[in-house]
Amino acid sequence: MIRKLHLKNFKSHRDTCLDFKPLTLISGVNNIGKSSVLQALLLLRQTYKNHRLDKGLDLSSPSPIVSLGIGDDVLYKFSDKPILSIGVCTEKQQYDFDFDVENALVESFLPIVSPSVDSESLSKESLFNRDFQYLSALRIGGKSDFKIYSFEVNDERQISIVNGQGEALGNFLSEYGHEPTFNYIATGIEGEPVALLDQVTYWEGLISKGITIDVQPKPDKTGFSIFYGTKGTEGKKSIEGLRAENVGFGVSYSLSVVTALLSAQPGALIMIENPEAHLHPDGQAKLAELMCLVAQRGIQVVVETHSDHIINGVLVNCKRFEKEGRGIDRENVSIYYFSGQDENHSVQYEEVKVLEDGKVNFQPIGFFDRIEKDIDYLLGE
């Protein structure tokens, strides 16, 4: 599990140091440096998977996890020296990576300054092994048909192949859908294991009321199809066999997120951009609850979000943990607000600490206070 991330001279991060917890939330205004936090970690994984982290840093790749261009694109514009640094402290040890940008301003590969990478140690870290999932804001929604990705799913256990799209979701659910998983359904107690697909269906049904999920191989055996439906109730018939194009976009868009969370084992790392996309506030609250339950179990969840419903949902689950023992311990939550940039375009950020009863130590200006400002105006205050 990552404990600390230190970025120097990376994009708009002149010198940024963040403490990570099992659940780490990064929020803030647009175009300020939030995504760069995730991108720094993704570049390390991408280069490791290309078997050359001992030589440098891949800013792009034939099948990129993330693609950031050339050296000049990622070097902080007002750096005092052309060295880009990424420091990662985990439960196991400290890893410091320094990359030379001076002679690679127009290159997509940055040479490492002091090669000292211990590949054996890295292989045990979730950032670099199969206990990892990344789902970007570009993840696929509104799609029912998925191709086969045998190696990536069977050997690497990945939902996403390129740019965090989740394009292997159908293959993943077909392969692991009947696998027993930890029971997040039981209220307050640990229940019997539940098949992954059953539990995915349960949580999708909470996020989007009554939705059911079914995964089938395509008749021509070239891939898999995911079908949706609704449960029957008294006086209302059930529906099956609906394609993603014919159900609410939020249903299919959240499916990869729910699958990644429910399939993870303790020690795994999940990185998600904008989990709230296309979801009703109630659905966002349920998704926040699931993220809290998963993180409390020892799975690290790193989230970039623009949603007050996600933030508030986490705070509610901090209070619920105090009162009922279900949710997440506030000591397992980090919240950062990226508020702007200084005169040299370096990221300015603040940590918002969670206190008892789900309260926060202070509310930075701009930290999900838009509704308060609008209500004050409407009330004439």
QUIKA-V353692 format. One line per field, one symbol per residue. psi: psi as a letter, one per 30 degrees, with the letter a starting at -180 (. if undefined). burial: 1 if it has 16 or more other C-alpha atoms within 10 Angstrom, else 0. Layout:
BEGIN
psi->???
burial->???
END
This chain:
BEGIN
psi->kkekkjkkhjcgjejkjkkklejkkjllllhfgeffeeeeeeeeeeeefghgfffakjflleikekjgblefffkkfhkfkhkkkjkjkafelkkkkkkjfeggfglgkjkkejjhkjeeeeffkfffafhkkkjlfglklgkfkklkieeeeeefhkekekghfgfgeeeeeeegegkklkjgekjfljalkkkeeeeeeeeefeejkgklkkkkkkegggalkkllakkkljgkllklgklefglkefefffeeeeeeeffklkflkkkkkiffkgkleeeeeeeeeeeeeeeffgkkjkkkkgkfeeeeeeeefeeeeeefgkbkkffgkkkkjjfakafghkkklkkjkkalggllfljlkfihgeeeeeeeeefg.
burial->111111111111111101111111111100011111111111111111000111111111100111111111111110100111111111000010111111011011111110001000010011111111111110111111111110011000111111111111111111011001111110000000011111111111111101111111100000111111110000000000011100001111111111111111101111111111111011111111111111111111111111111111111111111100011111011111111100001111101111001110000000110000000000000
END
